[in-house]
Amino acid sequence: MTKRPKRPRDPAQLAKLMIDIASGEVEDREPTPEERGKDPAAAALGRKGGAARAARMSSSERRAAAKKAAKSRWYRQKEPAT
């Protein structure tokens, strides 16, 4: 996913950015899936993927998946920085 740049803290730079957005020189929105070269149908399926997966899992399967994810997050956090 592409993220738009952060707003500048300097008031002069912020004013210039606002003028650029108003004049159309700079886009102030995220590109659509079509603009990014993605199939809109595939993007729609991807958005509902997690909810659809959770809906067909039993509560014990969801619990096991959540434990596995939490263990993975904590393991990554404990690894020494190199």
C-alpha positions as CSV (number, residue, x, y, z in Angstrom):
1,M,0.0,0.0,0.0
2,T,1.3,3.4,-0.9
3,K,1.2,6.0,1.8
4,R,1.0,9.7,1.2
5,P,3.8,11.8,2.7
6,K,3.4,13.4,6.1
7,R,2.3,17.0,6.3
8,P,5.2,19.4,6.8
9,R,5.5,21.1,10.2
10,D,6.8,24.3,8.8
11,P,3.9,26.7,8.2
12,A,5.4,28.1,4.9
13,Q,5.9,24.6,3.5
14,L,2.4,23.6,4.6
15,A,0.9,26.6,2.9
16,K,2.8,25.8,-0.3
17,L,1.6,22.2,-0.2
18,M,-2.0,23.4,0.3
19,I,-1.7,25.6,-2.7
20,D,-0.2,22.8,-4.8
21,I,-3.1,20.5,-3.8
22,A,-5.7,23.2,-4.6
23,S,-4.1,23.9,-8.0
24,G,-4.0,20.2,-8.8
25,E,-0.2,19.9,-9.0
26,V,-0.2,17.4,-6.2
27,E,-2.7,14.6,-5.6
28,D,-4.1,14.4,-2.0
29,R,-5.7,11.0,-2.2
30,E,-4.6,7.4,-2.4
31,P,-4.5,5.9,-5.9
32,T,-7.3,3.6,-6.8
33,P,-6.6,-0.1,-7.3
34,E,-6.9,0.4,-11.0
35,E,-4.4,3.2,-11.0
36,R,-2.0,1.0,-9.1
37,G,-2.4,-1.7,-11.7
38,K,-4.5,-4.1,-9.6
39,D,-7.6,-6.0,-10.6
40,P,-10.6,-4.4,-8.7
41,A,-12.2,-7.8,-8.2
42,A,-9.1,-9.2,-6.6
43,A,-8.7,-6.1,-4.4
44,A,-12.3,-6.5,-3.2
45,L,-11.7,-10.2,-2.3
46,G,-8.6,-9.2,-0.4
47,R,-10.5,-6.7,1.7
48,K,-13.0,-9.3,2.9
49,G,-10.4,-12.2,3.2
50,G,-9.8,-12.0,7.0
51,A,-13.5,-11.7,7.9
52,A,-14.4,-14.5,5.6
53,R,-11.7,-16.7,7.0
54,A,-12.8,-16.0,10.6
55,A,-16.5,-16.6,9.8
56,R,-15.8,-20.2,8.6
57,M,-13.4,-21.1,11.5
58,S,-14.7,-22.5,14.7
59,S,-14.0,-20.7,18.0
60,S,-11.2,-23.2,18.9
61,E,-9.5,-22.7,15.5
62,R,-9.7,-18.9,15.9
63,R,-8.2,-19.2,19.4
64,A,-5.4,-21.3,18.1
65,A,-4.7,-18.9,15.3
66,A,-4.7,-16.0,17.7
67,K,-2.3,-17.8,20.1
68,K,0.1,-18.6,17.2
69,A,0.0,-14.9,16.0
70,A,0.7,-13.6,19.5
71,K,3.5,-16.0,20.0
72,S,5.1,-15.0,16.7
73,R,4.8,-11.3,17.6
74,W,6.3,-11.8,21.1
75,Y,9.1,-14.0,19.6
76,R,10.1,-11.3,17.1
77,Q,10.1,-8.7,19.9
78,K,12.4,-10.6,22.1
79,E,15.1,-11.3,19.4
80,P,18.2,-9.2,20.0
81,A,18.8,-6.3,17.6
82,T,21.8,-6.8,15.4
